[in-house]
Amino acid sequence: MEYFEDLTVGDTREFGAYEVTREEITSFAGRYDPQPFHTDEDAAEESMFGGLVASGWHTAAMTMRLLVEHQLSGSGAMGALGVDSLRWPTPVYPGDTLSVRTEVAERDVWDEDRGRVAIEVTTTTQADQTVLSMIGQVLWRRR
């Protein structure tokens, strides 16, 4: 178990290799963000993206999966207060492989049982293009 006291400002981690499929992009978008450049290949080719792209919300969801699998599971993370500065600077295309880098930016005592940890999250593609950046505000169990 990794507790609040185990985290230090500047701690970094890198993980993941999540391959994004065309089917996943259109399925997610059809359900949650049905804009044509997420759901229709012909319309997407005529868009500013030049092809089918994942919804930013889908990118956030894939990032969250990687965070849970590689950093949060088995830790003292108790849930988030929210995220700050969420950005999607580059779109995610079918066939991209996503990886995540995290860095502890801040930490302070929340109450006697929990600490607040600000974690800078950056998701990149196999070409090292940033597709998501955010700062998660996570409550972490204290010893």
C-alpha positions as a Python dict, from the first residue, in 0.01 Angstrom:
ca = {
    (1, 'M'): (0, 0, 0),
    (2, 'E'): (136, 339, -97),
    (3, 'Y'): (31, 606, 152),
    (4, 'F'): (30, 985, 134),
    (5, 'E'): (351, 996, 335),
    (6, 'D'): (525, 782, 71),
    (7, 'L'): (471, 1046, -200),
    (8, 'T'): (720, 1327, -261),
    (9, 'V'): (689, 1632, -483),
    (10, 'G'): (876, 1549, -802),
    (11, 'D'): (803, 1174, -798),
    (12, 'T'): (745, 1063, -1159),
    (13, 'R'): (616, 749, -1324),
    (14, 'E'): (574, 641, -1685),
    (15, 'F'): (357, 352, -1795),
    (16, 'G'): (114, 214, -2044),
    (17, 'A'): (83, 96, -2396),
    (18, 'Y'): (-285, 128, -2480),
    (19, 'E'): (-363, 76, -2848),
    (20, 'V'): (-661, 274, -2972),
    (21, 'T'): (-890, 105, -3225),
    (22, 'R'): (-1128, 250, -3481),
    (23, 'E'): (-1409, 39, -3333),
    (24, 'E'): (-1348, 173, -2984),
    (25, 'I'): (-1346, 534, -3109),
    (26, 'T'): (-1677, 501, -3294),
    (27, 'S'): (-1841, 297, -3017),
    (28, 'F'): (-1750, 544, -2742),
    (29, 'A'): (-1847, 842, -2956),
    (30, 'G'): (-2173, 689, -3068),
    (31, 'R'): (-2270, 654, -2706),
    (32, 'Y'): (-2123, 967, -2545),
    (33, 'D'): (-1997, 1222, -2801),
    (34, 'P'): (-2171, 1161, -3134),
    (35, 'Q'): (-2002, 1432, -3339),
    (36, 'P'): (-1937, 1329, -3702),
    (37, 'F'): (-1556, 1344, -3679),
    (38, 'H'): (-1579, 1079, -3405),
    (39, 'T'): (-1844, 857, -3565),
    (40, 'D'): (-1836, 889, -3945),
    (41, 'E'): (-1515, 827, -4140),
    (42, 'D'): (-1631, 1016, -4450),
    (43, 'A'): (-1737, 1322, -4250),
    (44, 'A'): (-1415, 1300, -4046),
    (45, 'E'): (-1204, 1313, -4363),
    (46, 'E'): (-1368, 1647, -4447),
    (47, 'S'): (-1312, 1784, -4097),
    (48, 'M'): (-1015, 1983, -3969),
    (49, 'F'): (-873, 1652, -3840),
    (50, 'G'): (-855, 1487, -4183),
    (51, 'G'): (-976, 1156, -4042),
    (52, 'L'): (-1155, 981, -3760),
    (53, 'V'): (-1040, 1096, -3413),
    (54, 'A'): (-1122, 995, -3057),
    (55, 'S'): (-1334, 1222, -2844),
    (56, 'G'): (-1135, 1414, -2585),
    (57, 'W'): (-1359, 1254, -2325),
    (58, 'H'): (-1261, 913, -2463),
    (59, 'T'): (-894, 1014, -2436),
    (60, 'A'): (-958, 1106, -2072),
    (61, 'A'): (-1129, 771, -2012),
    (62, 'M'): (-840, 575, -2166),
    (63, 'T'): (-597, 779, -1955),
    (64, 'M'): (-798, 698, -1644),
    (65, 'R'): (-785, 328, -1722),
    (66, 'L'): (-405, 343, -1748),
    (67, 'L'): (-385, 542, -1423),
    (68, 'V'): (-598, 288, -1237),
    (69, 'E'): (-412, -13, -1376),
    (70, 'H'): (-61, 119, -1322),
    (71, 'Q'): (-68, 373, -1039),
    (72, 'L'): (-388, 389, -839),
    (73, 'S'): (-477, 21, -785),
    (74, 'G'): (-329, -101, -460),
    (75, 'S'): (-246, 251, -349),
    (76, 'G'): (-400, 473, -85),
    (77, 'A'): (-580, 680, -349),
    (78, 'M'): (-935, 739, -228),
    (79, 'G'): (-1082, 929, -524),
    (80, 'A'): (-1039, 1268, -680),
    (81, 'L'): (-1173, 1611, -598),
    (82, 'G'): (-1156, 1693, -968),
    (83, 'V'): (-908, 1793, -1236),
    (84, 'D'): (-757, 2126, -1328),
    (85, 'S'): (-632, 2250, -1664),
    (86, 'L'): (-766, 1963, -1874),
    (87, 'R'): (-638, 2000, -2232),
    (88, 'W'): (-641, 1790, -2550),
    (89, 'P'): (-371, 1958, -2761),
    (90, 'T'): (-345, 1687, -3028),
    (91, 'P'): (-614, 1440, -3144),
    (92, 'V'): (-595, 1064, -3099),
    (93, 'Y'): (-626, 860, -3420),
    (94, 'P'): (-701, 490, -3470),
    (95, 'G'): (-380, 292, -3429),
    (96, 'D'): (-223, 534, -3182),
    (97, 'T'): (-69, 378, -2872),
    (98, 'L'): (-107, 583, -2556),
    (99, 'S'): (129, 609, -2260),
    (100, 'V'): (102, 816, -1942),
    (101, 'R'): (354, 1013, -1740),
    (102, 'T'): (268, 1140, -1392),
    (103, 'E'): (446, 1377, -1159),
    (104, 'V'): (354, 1469, -804),
    (105, 'A'): (327, 1849, -817),
    (106, 'E'): (191, 1930, -469),
    (107, 'R'): (92, 1752, -154),
    (108, 'D'): (-65, 1876, 166),
    (109, 'V'): (-255, 1739, 462),
    (110, 'W'): (-631, 1744, 405),
    (111, 'D'): (-738, 1610, 746),
    (112, 'E'): (-614, 1352, 996),
    (113, 'D'): (-700, 1061, 763),
    (114, 'R'): (-621, 1203, 416),
    (115, 'G'): (-380, 1411, 218),
    (116, 'R'): (-439, 1598, -107),
    (117, 'V'): (-200, 1519, -390),
    (118, 'A'): (-188, 1725, -710),
    (119, 'I'): (-67, 1497, -988),
    (120, 'E'): (33, 1635, -1327),
    (121, 'V'): (-78, 1384, -1589),
    (122, 'T'): (44, 1382, -1949),
    (123, 'T'): (-75, 1130, -2205),
    (124, 'T'): (130, 1086, -2521),
    (125, 'T'): (125, 881, -2840),
    (126, 'Q'): (394, 650, -2973),
    (127, 'A'): (530, 956, -3160),
    (128, 'D'): (561, 1142, -2826),
    (129, 'Q'): (279, 1382, -2914),
    (130, 'T'): (88, 1509, -2611),
    (131, 'V'): (-282, 1424, -2645),
    (132, 'L'): (-394, 1506, -2290),
    (133, 'S'): (-264, 1710, -2000),
    (134, 'M'): (-434, 1771, -1668),
    (135, 'I'): (-372, 1808, -1298),
    (136, 'G'): (-562, 1556, -1087),
    (137, 'Q'): (-650, 1655, -732),
    (138, 'V'): (-647, 1321, -551),
    (139, 'L'): (-724, 1240, -189),
    (140, 'W'): (-474, 986, -52),
    (141, 'R'): (-499, 774, 262),
    (142, 'R'): (-258, 866, 542),
    (143, 'R'): (-85, 610, 763),
}
